[in-house]
Amino acid sequence: MLPVFYKGGIMAATKLFYGGHIYTVDAKRSWAEAVAIESNRIIYVGDLAGAASLCDESTERIDLEGKMLLPGFIDGHCHPILAAHYLCGVYLEIEYSVQDCLDAIRAYVEENPEEETYFGIGYAEWIFDETGPKKELLDEICPDKPMMILGSSAHEAWVNSKALELAGITKDTPDPIPGFHYFHRDGSGEPTGHLVETGPQIMITDKVNFFKADTVRRMIELNSAGYASMGVTTTCDMGCPEFGQDFYFRTIPEMIEAGTYMQRFFGCGRMVADKSEIELILGRLQEQKDACDTDFFNIHFLKIINDGTLETRSAALSEPYNEDGSMVQPLLTREEIARLGVRAAKAGLDINVHAIGDEAISGTLAMAKAVREAGFDDCRIVNSHCDYVKDEELGLFGKYDVIANTTCVWHYGNPDMEAVIGDRQNRTFRLKSMIDGGCRMGQGSDFPVDEFGREPLKGIEMGCTRQLFDHPELPVLKPYEEKLSVDDGIASYTINNAYQMHAEDRLGSIEEGKLADLVILEKNLFDVPLSEIHKVRVCETILDGTTVFRA
C-alpha cells in the first residue's frame, strides 16, 4: 500500500479500532464504525473502509468484539497529591458508627506501634452532633503521640490532646476565621478536639509532620495505577496545602516523565482558603501558568474555597441550619469575589470555586456575571459541588457559562442529613434542571473524599439513579425528576470536563486531530441496566496512544 499523506506528513495508522460500539461524544453525539490513530493522535473517525485506507501492514488492528470505545475519562475534580498524604494511615468507612471508628483507630495504633504520629480520614461527620467529636475519645487510645483524623469531607478534623499540645493550641489561641474556620470549644473556652474547616488543620500540620515523603510518593503511584484501571486518563487536581507543593511542582512532573504517573495532570497548586492568601497565590499562579503549560502538566486554575460543607455545618446557606439555628457566611462577599474573579480573568486564569451552600453559589454567579460583563467570555468558571442552588438561580449557570462540577456518588438519599438541613436535603443536586437551562455539567470524584469510590462508572450510574449503588433498598434522592441520562453522565466525564479545563480542542471526544486518550469497556453503557453500570469492566485504558492498563 502506498503511504498516506495526512496534514503534510507521510504516515500510516499505528492502531485501528473497529468491531464495537464507538461513541465519539462529539457535538452531534455520533457513533462510528472505526477509529484510526497515528502515534498519539486520532487521524480518522468514521466508517471502516475509510479507516482501513489509512492502514498498512504495520498497523495494529484491534477488533473490539462488541465492546464500547469511549474517550478516556477525565476526573474533573480530585486531589491526587492530597490523597496520597491522607491515605497513608487509618481509613474509616463512611458507614462506620462512632464505635466502629474507635475500634478501627485502636486496631491501627496497635498494629503500628512504631509510628511517631497517627493520621486518618473517613468518618461521616453526621455521626456526631453539632458539637463534633471529642479529643478524650482519642486520648483513651493514644495519649502520648499526636493524632489527627479527618472527616469524610476533609472539611473537619478530630485530634487528640497531644496534637493540640504540640501545635501550641490553647484556649487563648484565636480561630483562623471565627465562625467559619475554628476550633470547637467547651464552656470554658478549651478546644474540644473538633476542628472545623482547613484553617485549624493547617495550624496543626504546620507544627506536626504526619507524613513521610517516600510513603507519599509510593501512594501517588498506587493511586495513579488505580485511576488507569478505572479508565481515567486525566486528573484535574483542585488544590493542596503548602505541605504538598513540592510534590505538586517537582514530583508529579518527574513521575510523568518516568511514566509512573499515568494521567495528564491539570491543576491549581494552592487553594485560596483565607483572604490573606490571595496575593501570594495569585502571584504564584501568574508564574506557574506560563511555566507549566503542556498537554501533560498544566497549571492554570485559581481555586477559591468560598464555604465549607453541609455535613460540617460550614456551608454558607441563606437560611439557618435546622439542627442548631447557626449560619455561616461565605469567605468572600459577592463584591469581593466578583473583583477577584475579574482580576483572575485579566491574568489569563480560569477559576474554580468551591461553593456548596446556596449563599456561596450566589457568590460564584455574581462573580461570573462580573467576569462576562467585563468581556472575558473565554474564562472557564467552575462551581464545584453545587449541592444546594436557589430556585431562581438554576438558569444562571447556563446564562453565564458556569460549569457545574459535581460528584454524583454523593447523589443518594441520606435521611441523616435531614436532621441537619431539614427538607432542603430533598432539593439538592438539581443538575438536570441546570443542564436543561444550558449549563455544562462536569463530574469529579473529589478523591480522597469520594465516600463510595472514585470510579467514573459509579458516578455515571448514581447520577442516573440518585441511589447508592448496590443498595436498591435505600432511598432515592429527591427530586426524582433530577435523574440524569447516561449521555449526561458520559459527557460529564469526557467532553464537559475537557471544556472545563480549557482543553476541549484536544481532549474529551473521539475526533480527528485530538489526542488519543481512550477507554475500552466490556459493554455498551446504553445497553446496560442503570443499576449495573458500575459493574461494567474496564478492559483497556490508552493514554496518548499507549496502553497504560489492560485487564
VEXMARDO-835419 format. One record per residue (C-alpha): residue in three letters; x, y, z. Coordinates in steps of 0.5 Angstrom, whole numbers, plus 500, padded with zeros to 3 digits. Each point is the difference from the previous one (the first is absolute). Layout:
! VEXMARDO-835419
alaXYZ...
END
This chain:
! VEXMARDO-835419
met500500500leu502507498pro502505506val494504503phe501508500tyr497503506lys501507502gly506501495gly503493503ile501493498met498495504ala495494502ala496499505thr503497506lys494497503leu493498497phe494499505tyr493497497gly495495501gly497503506his496506503ile504506499tyr496506503thr504506498val497505505asp501506494ala495506500lys495495496arg501494505ser502496494trp501493499ala506497496glu502493497ala507501500val506505503ala507500498ile506503504glu507502498ser504500506asn497505505arg495503495ile493498497ile500500493tyr494497498val493499503gly494497495asp499494496leu504494500ala502501493gly503507501ala504498506ala503494496ser502504495leu505503505cys503494502asp506496497glu503493502ser503503507thr493503502glu498496507arg492498498ile496500507asp494496499leu495503506glu496494499gly494503502lys503504506met499508501leu505505498leu500507503pro504506501gly505499506phe496502507ile502507503asp500500507gly498508500his501501508cys504496504his506501505pro505494498ile506503504leu496502506ala497493499ala507497501his501503506tyr493499503leu500493498cys507498504gly496498506val494497503tyr494500495leu493501503glu494497496ile494505500glu495495502tyr504500507ser497501506val504504506gln502494503asp502497493cys504506499leu503499507asp501492499ala504502493ile504505503arg502496506ala502494496tyr504504495val504503506glu501493503glu503497493asn504506499pro504502507glu506502497glu496506496glu502507504thr494503497tyr493498498phe496502494gly493498497ile494502496gly493498499tyr495500506ala493503498glu499507503trp493499502ile501494505phe502506505asp495505502glu502508498thr505500505gly504495497pro505494502lys504501507lys507499501glu499496506leu498494496leu507500496asp503501506glu498494503ile503496494cys506504499pro502506506asp508500498lys500501493pro497505495met494498496met495503495ile494497497leu497504494gly492499499ser498497493ser499507497ala507502503his497507502glu500498507ala505496504trp501496507val506501504asn503497507ser502505505lys508498498ala499503494leu497507503glu505500505leu506499494ala497505496gly499505506ile493501499thr496502507lys494504502asp504506498thr501498493pro496504495asp496497495pro503501493ile493502497pro495501506gly493497499phe503496493his507497502tyr500499507phe502495506his493498503arg501502508asp497498506gly496504505ser507503503gly503501493glu504494500pro501497493thr496493500gly504497494his495501495leu503505494val495503495glu503501493thr507500498gly503506504pro501497506gln502493497ile506504497met502503506ile501493503thr503497494asp505506499lys502498507val500493500asn502496494phe495494499phe503498493lys506496497ala503502493asp501493498thr494498502val496505497arg504499493arg498493500met493501502ile500505494glu502495495leu495495503asn494505499ser502501493ala500493498gly493499504tyr498506495ala503497494ser496493502met493505500gly501503493val503506503thr505504495thr500507503thr499502507cys498508502asp504501507met496505503gly505502506cys504498505pro503504506glu507502501phe503494502gly498496494gln503506495asp507496499phe496494497tyr496504496phe505504496arg506495501thr498493501ile494500495pro504502494glu505495502met495495500ile497502494glu507500496ala501493503gly494497498thr498499508tyr494505500met495497494gln496506499arg500507498phe500505505phe497507501gly499504506cys501506504gly505499505arg498503507met493502501val497507503ala497498507asp502506503lys499508498ser508501502glu502494495ile497504494glu506504498leu505494501ile496495496leu498505494gly508502499arg502493500leu495498495gln502505495glu507497500gln497493500lys495500495asp506502495ala505495502cys495494501asp496500493thr501494497asp495494498phe502496506phe501505505asn496507500ile499504506his495506498phe494500505leu499505506lys497496505ile495503506ile497497506asn495504501asp496496505gly500493503thr495494500leu493499503glu503494504thr504504504arg495506500ser505504497ala497501493ala497507499leu492500500ser496505499glu495498506pro503497507tyr501492501asn494497502glu505496505asp502506505gly498506496ser507502498met502504494val507500496gln502506495pro504499494leu507501501leu500506495thr494504499arg496501493glu504506498glu507497503ile499494496ala498504494arg506504500leu505494501gly497497494val501506495arg507500503ala501493498ala497500493lys504506499ala506496502gly498494495leu498496505asp494495501ile496500506asn497494504val496502506his498495506ala493502502ile495495503gly495505503asp495504496glu503506503ala507499498ile498497493ser496507499gly507503501thr503496494leu494502496ala502507502met507499498ala498497493lys496506499ala505505501val505496496arg496499494glu498508500ala507501500gly501497494phe503493502asp496496496asp505494500cys502500507arg498493503ile496501506val498494504asn496499506ser502494504his495495503cys493504499asp497497506tyr494505501val498505495lys495505501asp494499495glu501507496glu507499499leu500493497gly499503493leu506505501phe505494499gly499500493lys499507499tyr507502503asp503494497val502497507ile502493500ala496496506asn505495502thr497494505thr501494503cys495495498val502495505trp497505505his493500497tyr496495504gly495500505asn503502507pro495500506asp505502505met501507496glu493502501ala502501508val505505497ile496504495gly493497500asp496500494arg506503496gln503494499asn495498496arg501505495thr508499499phe504499494arg495502495leu505499494lys494498495ser497507500met506503500ile502496493asp493502498gly502507501gly506500495cys505498506arg506495498met501495506gly506497501gln502495505gly506499505ser501495506asp503505505phe504494501pro502499506val493502503asp496496495glu497496505phe498494496gly505500495arg504504494glu498495494pro496504495leu495495498lys498500507gly499508499ile496499494glu496495503met498504506gly498506496cys495496496thr497496506arg501505506gln501494504leu506497504phe503494495asp499493502his494502505pro493500497glu497500507leu503507501pro496506499val501504493leu502507501lys494505498pro498504496tyr500493496glu499504493glu507503501lys503493498leu505501494ser500496494val506495498asp502505495asp500506505gly505495504ile505498495ala500508498ser502502507tyr506495500thr502502493ile499506496asn497504505asn506499505ala504502494tyr497506499gln500502507met508499499his500504494ala503494496glu494498496asp504502494arg504493501leu496496506gly494498501ser497497494ile502495494glu501505495glu505501494gly506503503lys499499507leu505497505ala499492500asp497499507leu495494500val497495504ile497494498leu494497505glu498493499lys492502499asn497506497leu497504505phe494502497asp498492500val501499507pro495501505leu502506504ser501496507glu505496496ile504506497his505500506lys502492499val502501492arg507498500val506505497cys503496495glu506505498thr502507501ile504503495leu504507501asp503504495gly499494495thr504495505thr496495504val501501508phe495495502arg498493498ala495496504
END
